[in-house]
Amino acid sequence: NLSRARIAQMATTCDELAALVLQHPDAIVRMEAVPRLKARFPNDPIARDVLLGAVSDPDDAVRCAAIGAVAELAIPGANELLVARLVDPQADVRYFAAIGLQDLGDPRAPDDPEAFAYDGPQILH
């Protein structure tokens, strides 16, 4: 029985990693596959689309990993997806989205991502 991390490590092609991110039933495997997909295929259009889609994954850890990946790669369309995650129910996701927007130089980024994400209810302007 393969460990969860080993499953993602064994995927070598863009298609294999994309399939793990999109379809694997185990959220930890999906989360482990996100940075590998970003690192190995940063300019592949399929990889970029998969990473953008993972920003809306049902699991908050996968969303956080995907947000970091799309912001680091500055994928076109990432800004709007990150703005949408500013109202995510999970504080960590809101934090990663705020940091990602700052990294992208988006004027909608909160001034203080930590306070924004973790200090009570949010009101977006």
NORVEN-V778661 format. One line per field, one symbol per residue. ss: DSSP state (H for helix, E for strand, - for the rest). phi: phi as a letter, one per 40 degrees, with the letter a starting at -180 (. if undefined). burial: b if it has 16 or more other C-alpha atoms within 10 Angstrom, else e. Layout:
# NORVEN-V778661
ss = ???
phi = ???
burial = ???
This chain:
# NORVEN-V778661
ss = ---HHHHHHH---HHHHHHHHHH---HHHHHHHHHHHHHH----HHHHHHHHHH-----HHHHHHHHHHHHHH----HHHHHHHH-----HHHHHHHHHHHHH---------HHHHHH-------
phi = .cccccdccccbcdccccccccbccccccdcccdccccccbcbcccdccccccccbdcccccdcccdccccccfcdgcdcccdcccbdccdccdcccccdccccgccccccbdccdcbbgcbbcb
burial = eeebeebbeebeebeebbebbbeeeebbbbbbbbbbbbeebbeeeebbebbbbbbbbebbbbbbbbbbbbbeebbeebbebbbebbbbebbbbbbbbbbbbbebeeebbbeebbebbeeeeeeee
